[in-house]
Amino acid sequence: MANKNRILYLLQYLQSHSDEDCAVSTAEIRSALKEKDCPVSTETLRSDIAALQDAGHDIVVNESNGLTTTYSYVDRPLDAPELQILIDAVSSSQFISQTRSRQLISKLIAMAGPSHREELKPGIMISEFIKTPNSQLLYTVQKIQQAIRSDRRITFQYYQFNLNKERVPRHDGKWYVISPYVTIWKHERYFLVGWSDEREKVVVFRIDRMGIPKLTRETREPAPASFNVRDYTERIFNMYDEGDMETVTLRCRHHMIDHIIDYFGKDVEPFNIAEETFDVNIRVCASTTFFSWVMGYVGDMTIAGPEEVREAYVRLLQKAIIEVPVDNR
């Protein structure tokens, strides 16, 4: 049986021990195969290498008179820079737990050739305390995608932290039933968008707060004719609650143009450009969430109009200075 697997062992050895900058010799390969109970002659090795090349594997044979023949496996699906991007994405993603991040990064590094593995380390570090504690998240995503592919509803519990920092089900362990439409990665989080029969509308859930869902036997509720993923994403995930959209004028200092474009795209057109400020019109839901975002740039951004929106913002600012009631018990 071992000899039947010889060519597979050979391929595994070449993938693990050689690349464009690191070749292995005939002697090294023969020694490794012997340890697998697959002794091989030099001629047989040449034949096996040719068979792998015929099968489409890019193996470079380096032959020189008087020198040892060496082999390099250069058929990598991803090169080192591409792997580095993926490693950094995994490392910085809050929705992947610390343990799962380490596992995924190890697998990505193993895809590289031996001359690049030492250099492939996360270039972006993120605090362990920011990472989700939900190690089951990837299985949750897998179940959601399975439901979408099979056109089924899902049911799950939704969790939150209590004051003891324990993860507990919301609403006394209530099971939510949702027709899943799409998963979205936004603001370093994974979200589920789907239809709720109970609320009779499209809703959104943070996937890291979901338990692993169960597929039901019920077919999904079709998405409303008016539902558009891009519009919904811009409306809900750009920090704004549901509600009526309206045009709001922001007055910003010049350096805020980067932040405006980050959130609203390059279609925005600055106007009333003065020495230090400019105005821009945006379409938003004038909600508490939006006001809180503007408040985060106090001194650099404010609401210039319409007047009723500006007044609502001022009322929120006044409310913000009121102290939280103190329990004097």
C-alpha positions in Angstrom: 0.0 0.0 0.0 2.8 2.4 0.9 4.4 2.0 -2.6 1.0 2.7 -4.2 1.0 6.0 -2.3 4.6 6.9 -3.3 3.7 9.6 -5.8 1.4 11.2 -3.3 4.1 11.3 -0.7 6.5 12.7 -3.3 4.0 15.5 -4.1 3.4 16.3 -0.5 7.2 16.4 0.2 7.8 18.8 -2.7 4.9 21.1 -1.7 6.1 21.2 1.9 9.9 21.5 1.4 10.5 23.3 -1.8 9.6 26.5 -3.7 11.1 28.8 -6.3 13.8 29.9 -3.7 14.4 26.5 -2.0 15.2 23.4 -4.0 15.5 19.8 -2.7 18.0 17.3 -3.9 17.4 13.8 -5.2 19.1 12.4 -2.1 16.8 14.3 0.2 13.7 13.2 -1.6 14.8 9.5 -1.7 15.6 9.7 2.1 12.1 11.1 2.8 10.3 8.5 0.7 12.4 5.7 2.4 11.0 6.9 5.8 7.5 6.4 4.3 8.5 2.8 3.3 8.6 3.9 -0.3 12.3 3.3 -1.4 12.8 4.7 -4.9 15.6 4.6 -7.4 16.9 7.7 -9.2 15.3 6.7 -12.4 12.0 5.9 -10.8 12.1 9.3 -9.1 12.6 11.0 -12.5 9.7 9.1 -13.9 7.4 10.1 -11.0 8.4 13.8 -11.3 7.6 13.6 -15.1 4.2 12.1 -14.2 3.4 14.9 -11.8 4.5 17.4 -14.5 2.2 15.7 -17.0 -0.6 16.0 -14.5 -0.2 19.8 -14.5 2.1 20.4 -11.5 4.7 23.1 -12.1 7.9 21.4 -10.9 11.2 22.9 -11.9 14.1 20.4 -12.5 17.6 21.9 -12.0 20.2 19.8 -13.8 23.9 20.7 -14.3 26.8 18.6 -15.3 28.7 17.3 -12.3 26.1 18.8 -9.8 23.3 17.1 -7.9 19.9 17.4 -9.6 17.4 19.4 -7.5 13.7 20.0 -7.7 11.4 23.0 -6.9 7.7 23.0 -6.5 6.5 26.4 -7.8 2.8 25.7 -8.4 1.4 27.8 -5.5 -2.3 28.8 -5.7 -1.4 32.0 -3.7 1.9 33.8 -3.6 3.4 35.3 -0.4 1.9 38.9 -0.8 -1.6 37.4 -1.4 -1.2 35.2 1.7 0.0 38.2 3.7 -3.2 40.1 2.8 -5.4 37.2 3.9 -3.4 36.7 7.1 -3.8 40.4 8.0 -7.5 40.2 7.3 -8.0 37.3 9.6 -5.8 38.8 12.3 -7.7 42.1 12.3 -11.2 40.7 12.0 -13.2 41.2 15.2 -15.8 38.6 14.2 -13.2 35.7 14.3 -12.2 34.5 17.7 -8.6 34.7 18.9 -8.3 30.9 18.9 -9.9 30.5 15.4 -7.7 33.3 14.1 -4.5 31.4 15.1 -5.8 28.3 13.5 -6.7 30.0 10.2 -3.4 31.9 10.1 -1.4 28.6 10.6 -3.3 27.1 7.7 -2.6 30.1 5.5 1.1 30.0 6.4 1.3 26.3 5.5 0.2 27.1 2.0 3.4 29.1 1.4 6.7 27.6 0.3 9.3 27.0 3.0 11.3 30.1 2.1 8.4 32.4 2.9 6.8 30.8 6.0 9.0 32.7 8.5 8.2 36.1 7.0 4.4 35.4 7.0 3.2 36.8 10.3 0.3 39.1 11.0 1.2 42.7 10.2 -1.9 44.0 11.8 -2.3 43.2 15.5 -5.7 43.5 17.3 -6.3 43.3 21.0 -7.6 39.9 22.2 -10.3 41.8 24.1 -11.7 43.2 20.9 -12.0 39.8 19.3 -15.4 38.0 19.5 -15.6 35.4 22.3 -17.9 33.4 20.1 -15.8 30.5 18.8 -18.8 29.0 17.0 -19.3 31.9 14.6 -17.9 30.2 11.5 -20.3 27.3 12.0 -23.1 29.8 12.3 -22.2 31.4 9.0 -22.0 27.9 7.4 -25.5 27.1 8.6 -26.9 30.4 7.3 -25.3 29.8 3.9 -26.7 26.3 3.8 -30.2 27.7 4.5 -29.8 30.3 1.8 -28.7 27.7 -0.8 -31.6 25.3 0.2 -34.2 28.1 0.4 -35.1 27.4 4.0 -36.0 29.4 7.1 -33.7 29.2 10.2 -34.4 29.4 13.9 -31.9 30.6 16.5 -31.4 32.2 19.9 -29.9 35.7 20.2 -27.4 36.5 23.0 -26.3 39.4 25.0 -24.0 40.0 28.0 -25.3 40.5 31.5 -23.7 42.6 34.1 -21.6 39.6 35.2 -20.2 39.6 31.7 -21.9 36.3 30.9 -23.3 35.5 27.5 -27.0 34.8 28.0 -30.0 34.4 25.6 -32.2 37.4 25.1 -35.9 37.5 25.9 -35.8 34.4 28.2 -34.3 32.2 25.5 -36.8 33.1 22.7 -36.2 31.3 19.4 -36.2 33.7 16.4 -37.4 32.5 13.0 -35.9 34.3 10.0 -35.9 33.9 6.3 -32.2 34.6 5.5 -31.4 36.6 2.4 -27.7 37.6 2.7 -24.8 37.9 5.0 -22.9 41.2 5.0 -19.4 42.0 6.4 -19.5 45.7 7.6 -17.5 47.6 10.1 -15.5 44.5 11.0 -18.6 42.6 11.9 -20.7 39.8 10.2 -24.4 40.5 9.9 -27.4 38.5 8.7 -30.2 40.2 6.8 -33.5 38.5 6.4 -37.3 38.6 6.7 -39.0 38.3 10.1 -42.6 37.1 10.0 -43.1 38.3 13.5 -42.1 41.9 12.7 -43.3 41.8 9.1 -40.2 43.4 7.7 -36.6 42.9 6.7 -34.4 42.8 9.9 -30.7 42.6 10.7 -28.8 40.5 13.3 -25.2 40.5 14.4 -24.0 36.9 13.6 -21.5 36.9 16.5 -24.5 37.3 18.9 -26.4 34.4 17.3 -26.4 30.8 18.5 -25.8 28.2 15.8 -29.1 28.2 13.8 -31.2 25.2 12.9 -32.8 24.8 9.5 -36.5 24.4 9.5 -38.6 22.6 7.0 -40.3 25.8 5.9 -39.4 27.5 2.6 -38.0 31.1 2.9 -40.3 34.1 2.6 -39.4 35.7 -0.7 -37.7 39.1 -0.4 -40.0 42.0 -0.9 -40.0 43.4 -4.5 -38.7 46.7 -3.1 -35.8 45.1 -1.3 -32.3 46.0 -2.6 -29.2 44.8 -0.8 -27.1 47.8 -1.6 -29.8 50.3 -0.6 -30.5 48.4 2.6 -26.8 48.3 3.5 -26.4 52.0 2.9 -29.5 52.8 5.0 -29.0 50.4 7.9 -25.2 49.8 8.2 -24.0 53.3 7.7 -24.8 54.0 11.3 -28.4 55.0 10.7 -31.6 53.6 12.1 -34.6 52.8 10.1 -36.9 55.7 9.3 -37.6 58.3 6.7 -34.6 59.3 4.6 -34.0 63.1 4.2 -31.4 65.4 2.9 -29.2 66.9 5.7 -26.5 69.5 5.2 -23.3 69.1 7.1 -20.8 71.8 7.6 -17.3 70.4 8.0 -13.7 71.6 8.3 -11.6 70.8 5.2 -9.8 67.8 6.6 -13.1 66.0 7.2 -13.6 65.4 3.5 -11.8 62.0 4.0 -14.4 60.9 6.6 -17.3 62.1 4.4 -16.1 60.1 1.4 -15.4 57.1 3.6 -19.0 57.0 4.7 -20.9 58.4 1.8 -18.8 57.7 -1.2 -17.3 59.9 -3.9 -20.7 61.0 -5.3 -20.9 63.7 -2.6 -20.3 67.2 -3.9 -18.8 69.8 -1.5 -20.3 73.3 -1.9 -20.2 76.7 0.0 -16.4 76.1 0.2 -14.9 78.7 2.5 -11.4 79.2 3.8 -11.8 76.6 6.6 -15.1 74.8 6.0 -17.3 73.3 3.3 -20.9 72.1 3.2 -22.2 68.8 1.8 -25.7 67.3 1.4 -26.2 63.7 2.4 -29.2 61.4 2.5 -29.7 59.9 6.0 -32.2 59.0 8.6 -32.1 61.9 11.1 -31.9 59.6 14.1 -30.2 59.4 17.4 -27.5 57.1 15.9 -26.8 59.7 13.2 -26.7 62.5 15.7 -24.3 60.6 17.9 -22.0 60.0 14.9 -21.9 63.8 14.1 -21.3 64.5 17.8 -18.2 62.3 17.6 -16.6 65.0 15.4 -17.5 67.9 17.6 -15.5 71.0 16.6 -14.9 69.6 13.1 -18.5 68.9 11.9 -22.0 70.1 12.7 -25.5 70.0 11.2 -26.3 73.2 9.2 -29.8 72.3 8.1 -32.6 71.8 7.6 -33.6 73.8 10.7 -35.9 71.1 12.3 -33.0 68.6 12.1 -30.6 71.0 13.5 -33.0 71.8 16.4 -33.4 68.0 17.1 -29.6 67.7 17.2 -29.4 70.6 19.7 -32.0 69.0 21.9 -29.9 65.8 21.9 -26.8 67.7 22.9 -28.7 69.3 25.8 -29.9 65.9 26.9 -26.4 64.6 26.8 -25.2 66.8 29.6 -27.9 65.6 32.0 -26.4 63.1 34.5 -27.6 59.6 34.7 -30.0 59.3 37.8 -28.2 58.2 40.9 -29.7 55.4 43.0 -29.4 56.7 46.6 -30.4 53.5 48.2 
